Amino acid sequence: MLKGEANYWWEAKKTLETTFPIPWTRFTELFLEKYFPKYMENQMELKFLEFKQGNMSVAEYEAKFTELSRCVPYHVDTDEKKAKRFQQGLKPYIQNRIAVFEITNYTTLVQKAAFMESGSELYVKDANVKKRKFQNHSGRSFEKKVEN
Protein backbone atom coordinates (compact mmCIF):
# COMPACT_ATOMS: atom_id res chain seq x y z
CA MET A 1 0.00 0.00 0.00
CA LEU A 2 1.75 3.08 -1.24
CA LYS A 3 0.96 6.50 0.14
CA GLY A 4 1.62 10.08 -0.87
CA GLU A 5 4.38 10.69 -3.38
CA ALA A 6 5.09 6.95 -3.74
CA ASN A 7 1.48 6.33 -4.78
CA TYR A 8 1.61 9.15 -7.36
CA TRP A 9 4.87 7.74 -8.70
CA TRP A 10 3.37 4.24 -9.02
CA GLU A 11 0.18 5.41 -10.71
CA ALA A 12 2.27 7.17 -13.37
CA LYS A 13 4.82 4.34 -13.68
CA LYS A 14 2.38 1.45 -14.10
CA THR A 15 0.79 3.09 -17.16
CA LEU A 16 4.16 2.67 -18.90
CA GLU A 17 4.35 -1.08 -18.22
CA THR A 18 3.33 -3.48 -20.97
CA THR A 19 2.33 -6.58 -18.97
CA PHE A 20 -0.70 -6.78 -16.71
CA PRO A 21 -0.89 -7.69 -13.97
CA ILE A 22 2.57 -6.40 -13.22
CA PRO A 23 4.63 -9.18 -11.57
CA TRP A 24 5.89 -8.54 -8.05
CA THR A 25 9.51 -8.95 -9.17
CA ARG A 26 9.05 -6.17 -11.73
CA PHE A 27 7.38 -3.88 -9.18
CA THR A 28 10.24 -4.44 -6.74
CA GLU A 29 12.79 -3.73 -9.43
CA LEU A 30 11.07 -0.44 -10.35
CA PHE A 31 10.53 0.56 -6.73
CA LEU A 32 14.14 -0.05 -5.72
CA GLU A 33 15.36 1.75 -8.82
CA LYS A 34 13.37 4.81 -7.73
CA TYR A 35 13.78 4.75 -3.94
CA PHE A 36 17.02 2.84 -3.43
CA PRO A 37 19.35 3.78 -6.31
CA LYS A 38 22.61 1.96 -7.02
CA TYR A 39 24.82 4.60 -5.36
CA MET A 40 22.87 4.18 -2.09
CA GLU A 41 23.16 0.41 -2.35
CA ASN A 42 26.93 0.80 -2.80
CA GLN A 43 27.14 3.06 0.26
CA MET A 44 25.15 0.59 2.36
CA GLU A 45 27.31 -2.29 1.15
CA LEU A 46 30.46 -0.44 2.16
CA LYS A 47 28.96 0.46 5.53
CA PHE A 48 28.02 -3.18 6.08
CA LEU A 49 31.43 -4.54 5.08
CA GLU A 50 33.25 -2.07 7.34
CA PHE A 51 30.85 -2.53 10.26
CA LYS A 52 32.53 -3.60 13.53
CA GLN A 53 31.30 -4.26 17.05
CA GLY A 54 33.37 -1.47 18.58
CA ASN A 55 31.95 -0.43 21.96
CA MET A 56 28.62 -2.20 21.46
CA SER A 57 27.58 -5.32 23.31
CA VAL A 58 27.17 -8.48 21.24
CA ALA A 59 23.37 -8.03 21.41
CA GLU A 60 23.59 -4.43 20.15
CA TYR A 61 26.06 -5.44 17.45
CA GLU A 62 23.79 -8.29 16.31
CA ALA A 63 20.75 -5.99 16.07
CA LYS A 64 22.61 -3.43 13.97
CA PHE A 65 24.24 -6.19 11.88
CA THR A 66 20.79 -7.60 11.09
CA GLU A 67 19.50 -4.14 10.17
CA LEU A 68 22.41 -3.44 7.81
CA SER A 69 22.37 -6.91 6.27
CA ARG A 70 18.85 -6.36 4.94
CA CYS A 71 20.33 -3.88 2.44
CA VAL A 72 22.91 -6.35 1.11
CA PRO A 73 21.23 -9.78 1.21
CA TYR A 74 23.75 -11.30 -1.23
CA HIS A 75 26.42 -11.01 1.48
CA VAL A 76 24.36 -13.05 3.94
CA ASP A 77 22.33 -15.35 1.69
CA THR A 78 23.59 -18.48 3.45
CA ASP A 79 23.88 -19.16 7.16
CA GLU A 80 27.60 -19.79 6.76
CA LYS A 81 28.25 -16.46 4.98
CA LYS A 82 26.20 -14.61 7.58
CA ALA A 83 28.10 -16.26 10.46
CA LYS A 84 31.48 -15.58 8.85
CA ARG A 85 30.72 -11.90 8.27
CA PHE A 86 29.33 -11.49 11.80
CA GLN A 87 32.44 -13.08 13.28
CA GLN A 88 34.73 -10.78 11.26
CA GLY A 89 33.18 -7.74 12.91
CA LEU A 90 33.40 -8.94 16.50
CA LYS A 91 35.84 -7.44 18.99
CA PRO A 92 39.24 -9.13 18.46
CA TYR A 93 39.30 -10.86 21.85
CA ILE A 94 35.89 -12.46 21.19
CA GLN A 95 36.70 -13.18 17.56
CA ASN A 96 39.96 -14.96 18.45
CA ARG A 97 38.36 -17.13 21.13
CA ILE A 98 35.43 -18.11 18.94
CA ALA A 99 37.47 -18.82 15.78
CA VAL A 100 38.81 -22.11 17.16
CA PHE A 101 35.28 -23.55 17.19
CA GLU A 102 34.80 -23.00 13.43
CA ILE A 103 31.10 -22.21 13.90
CA THR A 104 29.15 -21.90 10.66
CA ASN A 105 25.66 -21.57 12.17
CA TYR A 106 24.73 -17.92 12.68
CA THR A 107 22.47 -18.40 15.71
CA THR A 108 25.04 -20.59 17.46
CA LEU A 109 27.79 -18.08 16.72
CA VAL A 110 25.80 -15.18 18.20
CA GLN A 111 25.04 -17.22 21.32
CA LYS A 112 28.68 -18.24 21.80
CA ALA A 113 29.88 -14.66 21.24
CA ALA A 114 27.44 -13.37 23.87
CA PHE A 115 28.59 -16.12 26.23
CA MET A 116 32.26 -15.21 25.66
CA GLU A 117 31.47 -11.55 26.26
CA SER A 118 29.63 -12.18 29.53
CA GLY A 119 32.37 -14.55 30.70
CA SER A 120 35.02 -11.91 30.01
CA GLU A 121 33.03 -9.25 31.86
CA LEU A 122 32.72 -11.52 34.90
CA TYR A 123 36.47 -12.22 34.79
CA VAL A 124 37.33 -8.51 34.70
CA LYS A 125 34.87 -7.76 37.49
CA ASP A 126 36.31 -10.55 39.64
CA ALA A 127 39.88 -9.38 38.99
CA ASN A 128 38.97 -5.83 40.01
CA VAL A 129 37.42 -7.03 43.26
CA LYS A 130 40.67 -8.82 44.12
CA LYS A 131 42.71 -5.62 43.74
CA ARG A 132 43.08 -3.43 46.76
CA LYS A 133 44.64 -0.01 46.96
CA PHE A 134 47.13 0.69 49.63
CA GLN A 135 48.90 3.88 50.46
CA ASN A 136 52.46 3.96 51.64
CA HIS A 137 53.86 6.58 53.97
CA SER A 138 54.83 8.99 51.18
CA GLY A 139 51.20 9.30 50.08
CA ARG A 140 51.70 7.50 46.78
CA SER A 141 49.17 4.83 45.99
CA PHE A 142 49.89 1.53 44.39
CA GLU A 143 47.84 -1.54 43.63
CA LYS A 144 48.47 -4.86 45.16
CA LYS A 145 46.81 -7.97 43.86
CA VAL A 146 45.42 -10.17 46.59
CA GLU A 147 45.95 -13.85 45.87
CA ASN A 148 43.43 -16.45 47.02
Secondary structure, 3 states (H helix, E strand, C coil): CCCHHHHHHHHHHHCCCCCCCCCHHHHHHHHHHHHCCHHHHHHHHHHHHHCCCCCCCHHHHHHHHHHHHCCCHHHCCCHHHHHHHHHHHCCHHHHHHHHCCCCCCHHHHHHHHHHHHHHHHHHHHHHHHHEEEEECCCCCEEEEECCC
